[in-house]
Amino acid sequence: MLIPGIIVILSMAAGVAVAAVDDISVESGSLKGAIAGSVVAFKGVPYAAPPTGPNRWRAPQPVAPWPGVRPADAYRADCMQPPLPADASPFAGKPNEDCLYINVWAPVERSSGKFPVMVWIYGGSFVGGGSSSAVHDGTHFAERDVVFVSFNYRVGRFGFFAHPALTKEDPDGLLGNYGFLDQIAALKWVRANIKEFGGDPGNVTVFGESAGGISVLNLMASPLARGLFHKAIIQSGGGRELMPMPLIHESAANSPSGEATGLAFAEKAGIKGQDAASLQALRELPAKLVVEGPSMANPQTSTYSGPMIDGKIVLETSERAMLAGRAMKIPVIVGATSSDLGFAFAKSMDELFAPFGANRGKAEAEYNPERSSDFRKLGLLVTSDYMMVEPARFVARIAAAAGEAYEFRFSYVAESMRKKWKGAPHGSDVPFVFDTVAAQYGKHLAAEDEAIARAAIEYWVAFAKTGNPDGPGRPHWPQYSAKNDELLNFTNTGPVAQHDAWQVRLDLAEGIRQGR
């Protein structure tokens, strides 16, 4: 029997009626999604008012209710950002300042049970990224009885910007970290509406990669995100302080305040005042100029602050919050790739190994057993450990001491890239976790790539359902403990539980931080 918006299917084996719904009512109105196979997707749903005009550099504002049924079968624009280098994950359309939209994938057939919810936060160094890439499609999560959510949040100067005129406009308001406020608004939307999609608002896992992983850590430490999620997955999100996070109002040595950085941008854009008229002029700047304005790259001359400590949204760095026991104590998966983010900072072998101090000889033996003279290549290895791999272990240790933690290392390299890549680069784990490797590698996709993808998504889904990634039919993933230092390594021959083979290296990287 066909009812508009609802296909009723009788499950004879279970003896219960199961409804397949493509019409949903949320707080702001009714939606019509699109069913494909066993999954229904609702795309381009507004979770906040457009952050344009007077809403530029304001906390997310409520959505105006819409009449009738709103089609939700296509992505809306991702947020404004500079053009990205060509990659395998292009956006669905041109970025736009009107971008605060959310996407939901859910199983078509719903019993009376509640499905776990997974909320994805994309990376992009807080200057780019979006939810419309084919690699971030949530279909394969929904096929495994998960309600999957992705959304856009403001990046670049639209997402992270401070100025004295903004403070004068709303001195007691939520200022500066508008991108984080978008993330919190999206999570509040999930809490309020996800039950309509079959999801359980009491079982929400937030996960992200790179800037998305950093965001997860910041949300775990933010008082404004308390109670909005219950488990976390951090993929290549660091966890340590890599450089001082600027304060929103006060400058520190070698670290201008967010407001000082905003003033520098405004002055270079020809706006020198700090009054309401100056703020209006800033809000009337063409979006293209806000994106492409003066330097967002050089920390010493930059007119882009990035995330900052504002005292309400971000009270302190996530490292300090974790060490002090102020971060959420929830089950965690955390890890990094085997050739994660690093940079060639040294101009010589002496400069590369000098930070190890008394441990220099030990570090040279660990990092350069073949006595290579390529200090640039070795520099990438050392900084990858320092920036991503050791911080992941740090997060695992803190989370394990407070509850449950599971560490991973993603070492798998797609079969077609093995002649080019010696290890798994930053971000290369994402299409495997989503089981969207076909979108990433196309005609070069190999059967072993698909096998690793199936394993990865099964671990992630099991964790979302139970807080434990283990399950039948795949290798055991040991719970992390500092004593055993075991992780799950996704190798070219499959997932393997093992003692961390890089323990000595990571101890040395940790020693740099502790001055030993």
N, C-alpha and C positions, 0 to 999 in steps of 0.2 A: 504494500500500500504506500503510495507516495503522498506525503503531506508537504506543502510548501515550506522549504527550509529544513525539513526533518525527514530522514528516511528511517523508518522503524524496522529493525531487524530482530527476528525472534531467534534467540540462541537456545535451540532445543536441548543441547547437551547440558547447559547450566540451568535451564528452566527459567531464565530471566530475560526481560526485554532490554535491548541495548539500543540507544539512540545515536544516530549519526547526524550531527548538527552542523550546518553551515550558516545558520543565523544565530547570532549571539547578542545579548543586551549587556552593555557595560554601563558605567555610571553616566557617561556622556551621551549615550544613544545606542542604536542598533547597528549591527555590522553584518555584512554578508561576506563570508570567506569563499575559498575555492578548494574543493575536494579533489585530490589526486591519489588514487589507490586507497590505501588505508589511512591516509593523513589528510587533515584539513588545515589549511594555512590562512591566517588573517594577517595581511601585510599593510603597512602604512597607516597604522591606527594612531591618532594623536594622543599623546599622554600629557602634553602641556601645550599652552598657547604658543603660537609662533614667537620666537624670541627676537622680534624685529621692532624697528621704530623705538617707542618708549620702553619696550621690553628688552632691548639690547642691554646686556650687563645688568640684568635683574635676575633674581631667583625665578625658577619656573613658575609660571602663572597658570591658573586653572583653565581647562579646556572649555570653550563655549559649547553647550549642547547642540547637536545637529538634529534637524527634523528627518523623519523617514528612516530608511535603511541606507547606511553608508557602504558603498563597495569597498572591500578590503582585500583585493586580489592582486595588488601590485605594490612594489616598494615605492616610497616617497624619497625625495632627495636626501643624500647624506649631507653632513654639515660642511660649512665653508672651510676650505683648506687650500694650500698651494697645490699645483699640479704635482702628482706623484710620478716617480720614474716608472717606466713600463714594467709591469709585473704580471703574474699569472692570476691576479685576483682583482680585476677592474670593477669599478662601481657600476651600479645599474644606470646611473644618469649623472648629469652635472650637479656638483654640490650647490647648496643653496642655504641662505641664512634661515629660512623656514625649514627646520629639519628635525624637530623633536617628535619622532614617530617610533612606534614600537611594533614588533612583529611576533606572532605567536603561531607555533605549529603544535597540533594536538592529535591524538589518535581519533579516528572517525568513530570507532565503536567504543562506547563508554558504558561500563557497568556502574554500579553504585559506589565502587571504590574510588578513592582519590589518587591521582597520579602525582609522582614527585615532579618538582619544577626545577628546571635548570635555566639560569639567566646568564647570558654571555656578554662580556664587556671586551670590545675590540682594543687592539693596540694601535700604535702609530706615533709614539713619542710625544703624545699630547698635542701634536700639530696636525695629525691626519688620521685616517681610518674611517670605517663606516660599517653598517650592518648589511649592505645590499650585495656584497660579493657572493658569488656562487659557492665559494669555499665555506662560507658561514651559513649555508642553508641548513635549517633544522630538521629536515625531513627524517633523517636516519635516527635521530633521537626519538622523535614521535613514533616511529615504527617500533621502538622498543619500550613503549608505554611510558614515555616522559612527555610532559608539556614543556616545550622549549621556547624560550623568549630571547630575542635580541632587540637592541634599540640603538638609536643614535644619541650621542651627547656632544655638546659643543667642545671644540678643540681650538688650539691656537689662541689668539687674542680674544676671540669670541668666548672662549671657555675659561680663560685664566687672565684676568685683567684687573688692575686696581688703579685708582686715581683719586686725589683728594676731593674732587667734585662729587664722585660717587659716595665717598664717606660722608660728605656734608649733606647729600640728599637723603641718606638713610643711615645715620650714625650708629644705630642699634641693630641694623639689618644684617643679613647674611651676604657677605661681600667677597669678591675676588675669585673664589673657586667655583665658578658657575658650572663648569663641566662636572664636578663632583656633585653639585646640587641636582644636576640633571639625572645623574645615576641614582641618587636617593629618591628623586621624584618617580623614576621608572620603577624602582623597587616598591614604592608606596602604591603605585598603580597595580603592580602585580598582587600585592597583599589585598587590595580592594576588589580586584576583578578576576583573578585567575581561577577562582572556583567555577565561574561560568564556563570556562574552557575545560573543566574536568581536573584542574590542578589543585593541589593541596597547599594552601598558603602557610601551613605549618611545617612544610618540608621543602624548603627552597635552598638550592645550591647555587652560589654565585661563582663563576669562573671566568678567567681572562688571561691573556697572554701579553707579555711586554708591558706597555703602558696600562693594558687591561689588568695584568697581574698586579702591577703597582697600585692600581685603583682598588683591587680587592683588598690588599693589605691596608690601604688608607681607610676603606670602609670598615674593616675590622676594628680600627682604632677610633673611628668617629662616633661620638655620642648620638649624632643624628641618624645613624644607621642601625642602632640597637634594635634587635627583634625583627629586623626585616629579612634576615636570612639565617640559615642554620648550619650550613656547611660551606667550605670554600676550597677552590682549586686555584693554585697560583702557578702559571706556566711562564718561566723566564721573567719573573717579576721582581727579581732582586730580593730585597728585604733588609739590606744594610744602607746606611747613609753613604752615598757616593760623593756628594758635595752638599754644602749647607743649603737647606731649603730656605728661601727668603722669607722674612717676616713681612706682613702686609703693610704695616705702618712705619716700622723703624728699620733703618739701615744698620748693618753691622760691617765689620771689617771685611773688605773685598766682597761684600754681598749687599748690593743696594736693595732697598725695600721694594715691595711690589708697587707701591705708589710712586716711588722715584722712577722706576722703570716705565710705568705708565705715563708719567709726565714727560719722560724723554721721547716716547713715541708721539705723544700729542704735540710736543713742540716741533718735532720733525715733520709732522703733518700740518704745521702752521697754526696750531691752537695752543695759546700760551697761558690762558687764564685758568682759574680753579673754581669759577662760579657756575651757576645754573646755565648761563648762556654758553659757557665753554662745554659743559656736559651735553647740552643739546647739539652743539656743533659736532662733538665726537660721535653722538648717536646718528647724526645725519651723514657722516662720512660714508662714501660708497663702500660696500662690503669688500669689493676687490682691493681697495686701498688698505683696509684693515688687515686683510690676508697678506698682501704683498709689501706692507710697509717696511721700514728700516729693520735692519738685522734681527733675525730670530735665532742666529747660530752662534755668534761670538759672545760668550758669557760676560766679557769685560765691557762690551759696547752694545749689548743686546737691548732691544726695546720690547722684549717678550720675557715675562717673568717665569712662565710655567706655573705649576702648583706652588702654593705658598702657605705658610702657617698664618691662619687668620684668627684663631682663638675660639671659633665656634664650630666650623666645619672640620678643619684640621687643627688640632690642638698641639700636636707634636709629630715628629717623624714616627713612622710605623716601628722602626727599630727601638726607639725609646719606649714607645707604648708597650711593645712586647716584653722588653727587658723588665719593665716596671709592673707587668701583669695587668696592664690596663686595656689590652686588646681583647676582642671576643675570644672566649675559650670554647672553640668549636672544632669538630673534626676537619682535618686539612689534608689535601694532597698538594705537594709542592715539588718542583723539579726544574731542570734546565736541559737544554740540548747539549750534545757533546762538543759542538764547535760554536758555542753561544757567542753573544755579543761581546766584542773586544775591540781594541784599537791599538795601532802601532805608535806608541808614544815615545819610545826611546830612540835616541840617535846613535847609540852604541851599546855593546854588550855590557859595559860597565854601568851605564845609566839604567839598563834594564834590570840588572840584579842588585843594584845598590840598595833599593828599599828593603831587601831581606836582611840587611845588617849582618849580624853574627851568623845567620843561617844561610848566607850567600852560597857557600860551597854545597850545602845540602840541596838548595834550590836549583843550582846549576846541574847537579846530578839527576834530579827528578825531571826537570823540564827539558834538559838538553843532553840526554845520555849519548847521543850520536855526535856530540860536539859540533853541531852546525854553527856556521857563522852568520846565519840569517836571523839577525836580532829583531827584524820587523815581524817575521812570522812567529817567532817565539814570543814577542810582545803581545800578539793577538791571543796566544794561549794563556799567558800569565794574566792578562786583564780580563779574559773571559772567566777564569776562575775567580778573580777578585770581585768582578761586577755581578756575576750571575750564579755560578756554580756553588761557591762557598756560601753566599747569602741564602741560597735555597736550603743548604744543610742547616744553617743557623735557624731558619724559620721552622724546619722540621724538628729541631731540638727543642725549641721553645714550645711549639705546639704539642709535642710528645710529652713534655713535662707537665703540661696542663690537661692533657687528654689523649686523643688519638691523632696520629700523623702517619702519613705514607709518603715516602720520597721516591722520585723516579729520575732517571736520566734517559733522555731520548737520543739514542745513538744511531737509530736506523736511518740509512740513506737510501732514497728511492733508487731502484735498480738503474734507471736511465741517467742518474746523476753521479754514479760512483767513480767515473773517470775524472769528474770535475771537482767533486767535494770529497775531502778526506774525512770529514765528520759531518754531523747534522747541524746546519746553520740555524741561527736564531729564527724562530717562527716556522721552521719546517715541520714541526710537530702538529701544527693546527689542522691541516687537511686530513691527517690521520685520525686525530681525535674526533673530527666531525664525520669521518668516513666519506669525505668528498674528494678523495684522491683522483677520481676520474676527472673532476673539474680542474684540478691542479695540473695533472700530467697528461691528460688527453690520450692521444694515440701511443704515447710512450709508457702508459700504465702497464705494470707487470703484475702477475698473479701474486707474487710475494708482497708487493705494495698493498694489495687489497687485503691480504691476510693480516698484516700488521694493523691496518686500519680497523678491521673487524675486532681485533683483540683490544686495541686502544679504546674504542668507543664502548665496548662491553665493560671494561674496567671503570670508565668514567660514569656510565649509567648505573652500575652496581653501587658505586659510592653514593650517587645521588639518591638511590632507593634506600640504602641501609646504613650509610656511613662507613662501609667497608668495601673496598674495590674487589675483593676476592669473589670467586664464584666457580661453579663447575666448568670443566672443559678448557681451562686455561691455567698457566703456571701461577703458583701461589705468590701473592704479593705480601711480604712480611710487614707487620706494623713497625714503624721506625722506633728505635731507641738509641740514645747516644752510646750506650754500652756496646751494642752489636753493630751499629752503623751500617745497616743493610738497606738496600734499595732495590727497586725493580728497574732493570736496564732493558730498554727496547733495542735489541741488537739486530744486526743484519740476518741473524738466524732465528730471531724470535725473542719474546720477552724472557728475561732470566733474572731470578732473584739471586743477589750476590752481595757479599761484603763490598763496600765501596773501594774499588781498586785505586781511586785517587785520594785516599784518605791523607796520605803524607803531603801531597801537593796542597790539599785544602787546608791542612793544619798550617802549612807555611804561609798560605795566603791570609789565613786568620791571624797569624803572627804579625804580619805587617800592620794590621789594624791595632793590635795590642802592643806594638812597639817592642816585640821580642825577637 
